[in-house]
């Protein structure tokens, strides 16, 4: 049994930094000492999911112990954690869609104890803690020199944005791309578009500071949205003026339900709108936005294949072709989560990271 410090939510909007007890790793499991945990909107949302959780789903750290059946990492290895954990053998995994695995490996909540009761881990990771026990398929070895905070953010936000461009939309060279929202995910869309050699990359955000970051990360044009621009239709008109007919691709990265269909207004006839942030609410849809021959896709997690995609992203970082250090605006201790959430809400950070 391991004693760990962890941030635990009651599922009713509250959280506390407290001690938890974690069983030692069993077969096909890995104990990781967490060195960095990213902070994102999903973490904030997880406080209202109606059940206690050890929070956090973006993490990197050092392997402390491996259970039987683990042969791709060993104690002392630096590793990155992946929350869409593939079994490798279900229908979806066999067809290469590991991000939507039908039999995700898990460590049962009974193996984690908080104040005498079992507690689940967010996305079967629980990275806002000093330690985590996770399935072996959640662990990818880091083979490049990279700070732990920069590695941690790969585990969700960067993979989601970059992968949505490269894996899901498969943006072609010379095309025009719009990123709606210039937070961590939107900046990763911008970087994915740069990698894909897009010809025009337009970032849209309310926050001028974030638009400045978008230019640093590769945006060729920026549009400051107006708070009263319902559905971003006026911003869409500016996109049409810049591109001549509408963008080839537009990516929604705001997590604002009312903007779920806004990328459809940005793209040309036959263009592709991509829902990146994963809005999970019923929203009204003006079907005229689908005219004509437009596509709307809703990929999960940038269609991540962890043992293929993360080595590629780490290699791009090593070649200085992927900005990660620059995306980590500020780090906080575990006790600083409330401040990190407030900074995120105000748009101060591209990415905030906790350092357990």
ZIPETA-V979245 format. One record per residue. OMEGA is omega in whole degrees, 0 to 359 (999 if undefined). NEAR is the number of other C-alpha atoms within 12 Angstrom. Layout:
# ZIPETA-V979245
omega: (OMEGA:OMEGA)
near: (NEAR:NEAR)
This chain:
# ZIPETA-V979245
omega: (181:171:183:169:184:173:184:175:176:181:181:177:182:175:177:173:190:176:172:176:185:175:173:182:174:182:178:178:183:172:182:169:185:179:179:178:180:180:180:184:179:177:177:180:185:179:182:182:172:178:177:181:160:191:172:180:172:185:173:182:184:177:176:184:179:173:177:177:178:183:182:174:179:180:182:179:172:188:176:181:184:186:177:194:184:175:179:187:180:181:183:180:181:178:177:181:186:181:178:177:182:182:185:175:181:167:187:179:180:181:179:184:176:180:175:182:175:178:180:177:181:180:178:176:183:188:178:186:177:182:176:170:189:173:182:181:178:191:177:182:176:183:176:175:182:176:182:178:179:178:184:185:173:192:173:189:182:180:181:182:181:182:178:178:191:184:188:181:182:181:181:178:176:183:176:186:174:172:177:185:183:169:183:180:179:177:177:171:178:180:176:178:175:180:180:180:176:183:179:181:186:177:180:178:174:189:181:178:179:177:174:176:181:177:178:183:173:177:178:180:175:177:176:181:178:184:182:181:183:180:182:182:177:175:179:178:178:176:179:178:181:187:180:181:188:183:175:181:173:187:179:185:187:186:177:184:182:180:183:181:183:179:177:179:184:191:178:169:183:180:185:175:186:175:185:189:174:175:182:180:173:179:177:182:172:186:176:179:180:181:353:177:177:176:176:181:186:184:175:168:178:181:186:168:196:185:173:189:184:173:178:180:178:177:177:176:181:180:182:178:177:182:176:178:183:182:180:185:185:174:184:168:177:181:183:184:180:178:179:177:180:177:178:181:182:180:181:186:161:173:169:183:175:178:181:999)
near: (17:25:22:32:31:43:43:41:34:24:25:18:20:25:31:29:27:23:24:35:30:38:27:27:31:24:21:27:36:46:45:45:39:43:36:46:52:54:51:42:35:28:40:29:26:32:27:20:21:15:24:31:44:46:49:51:45:51:52:50:42:34:35:27:30:31:26:18:17:25:20:24:31:26:21:18:26:33:47:53:51:48:45:41:37:35:28:27:19:19:18:20:24:18:16:22:28:36:40:27:28:20:20:29:29:32:35:25:28:17:28:38:29:30:15:13:16:23:33:39:42:41:36:38:48:49:52:51:47:41:45:58:49:53:36:45:40:48:46:43:35:37:21:24:19:31:31:35:36:45:48:50:50:55:53:47:49:49:51:50:47:49:44:47:53:36:31:34:36:28:37:24:21:18:29:40:53:57:57:56:46:50:48:51:49:51:51:48:56:55:47:43:46:36:33:29:24:30:26:34:46:49:53:48:34:26:27:22:24:37:36:25:37:42:27:25:36:35:37:29:29:36:36:28:28:18:14:11:18:19:31:33:26:22:34:39:26:27:40:27:18:25:25:18:21:33:40:42:51:50:59:51:44:40:29:24:23:23:36:38:46:47:48:45:46:49:47:35:25:21:33:42:43:49:43:48:43:30:25:17:15:11:15:14:19:16:15:14:29:25:19:17:17:28:27:33:30:28:33:33:38:43:36:42:39:40:29:20:30:37:26:27:41:36:21:23:28:22:15:18:21:34:37:38:29:25:37:36:28:28:34:28:27:35:25:24:37:24:22:33:32:18:25:29:21:16:28:26:33:45:44:44:49:43:37:33)
